Amino acid sequence: MCVRVATFWLFWCAATLPSGGDAADAAEQMTYRRFRVTEEDGQVASIQPLPDAEPPLWASRVSQQSWDWKADAAGNEPLFVPPIPFVLPPPEGSGEPFFNHNHQPAITWCPNGDLLAIWYTTKGEQDPLLTVLASRLRAGGDAWDPSSEFFKAADRNMHGSAVFHDGEGTLFHFNGMAPERGRGWSRLALLLRTSTDNGVSWSVARPISSGAAFVKRNQVIAGPIRMKDGTLVLACDATPGGEGPSAIHVSRDGSGTWADPGGDIRGIHAGVAEIAGGALLAFGRAQPLDGKMPISVSADLGKTWTYRPSPFPPIGSGQRLVLLRLAEGPLLLVSFTSAKRKDPGGIEFPDREGGSFIGRGMFAALSFDDGETWPVRKLLTPGSGTYAGGAHTGTFTASPTFAEPAGYLAATQSPDSVIHLISSRLHYRFNLAWLEEPARRPEAVPTPPHDS
């Protein structure tokens, strides 16, 4: 385990809502997590950060030294680490919020070697008490920190979050926010803030795109991307329902201004990636085509989309996919073999002896031709053990043919080439070499039960 001298800076101030643009994000950052919002004519008019007496755990003792990612790189050796929980309750008596339902996570790597994960906690998804929590896996550590509150305006449902690193030292945090005392997520403001010190301090949150108004098309989905030309793309659900389209919000000027191009991705909770020619490829939940998960492609940055069926089964309630362009080049899709969580159907996976087997649950697929074909498929299972999956997943027992059957997925690839995948409660680590290595032929064993 690595030990480093830790430093952090703490700034407190009250601020009104910036007018937007690059100057807003370049303004002095501060460590805050709670804020007051005023509304005028049904729109966000101002945001005022509120200080705490002490910094939360996610902002405490955070190193500002750059991490040597190459020293930790696994190289071409296959790597798979059994999952560990990242959703951990705060210390007893801390006063931090933590409820029974923890869901919709997002994850990113930080320049100092930490991983930062955020998600919401609540008693009920419609409830205005719903708040966003955060935790760190500190560089060189083997366990995530206990959680602490990350982003909350009182009496507002803070629905949908994303956090990502642009690769140049800036962390972006996007979040939805419902009207005061409003229930559910049918109408949300869309907020953005940034950090340049590994997520310790943040710019004052500001509305982006149509985000000052409480409207549809603003429920944030984890997994924003930065295209080769620097364009930022954020996917959001375009509907509050369990089926329907996803939208994207686009910034061509480094996050200063944003716009919704207006087109619809087929399926909610979409994952988006850039493909050749600056086009966008997306997978979505539900709205199947020919009984398969839908693929959406846009050649005009989200103004219009074309649709076709993928080779994969559709997914449903309690599930969210990941689509990620790996640093090595391939596209990575992580999804589930069935929309059924309690008795999931299976699909065929190759084994290293040249045969195949039927696997059930969470799997990965690789494409080397921008999503036209997916020749590599692997079941994402630790092979044994009983795990608490949290949220809609419940408890499951893994085997060589059975993986986690559900969960809201999010992923990031750190500069050491490790892929960090989180579900609703668990954190998986693996690399491309492991994905490309076929599984050993499993013995004929019955599928373990999914307990809840």
Secondary structure, DSSP 8 states (H G I E B T S, - for coil): --------------------SHHHHHS--B--SEEEEEEETTEEEEEEEE--SS--GGGSS---S---HHHH--TTS--EEEEEE------TTS-----SEEEEEEEEE-TTS-EEEEEEEESSTT-TT-EEEEEEE-TT-SS----EEEEB-TT-----EEEEE-SSS-EEEEEEE--TT--SSSSBEEEEEEESSTTSSB---EE-TTTTB-BSS-EE-S--EE-TTS-EEEEEES-SSSSS-EEEEEESSTTSS-B-----BSSEEEEEEEEGGGEEEEEEES--BTTB-EEEEESSTTS--EEEE-SS----TTEE-EEEE-TTS-EEEEEES-S-SSS--EEEEEBTTS-EEEEESEEEEEESSTTS---EEEE---SS-EEE--TTT-EEE-BTTB----EE-EEEE-TTS-EEEE-SSEEEEE-HHHHHS-B----------B--
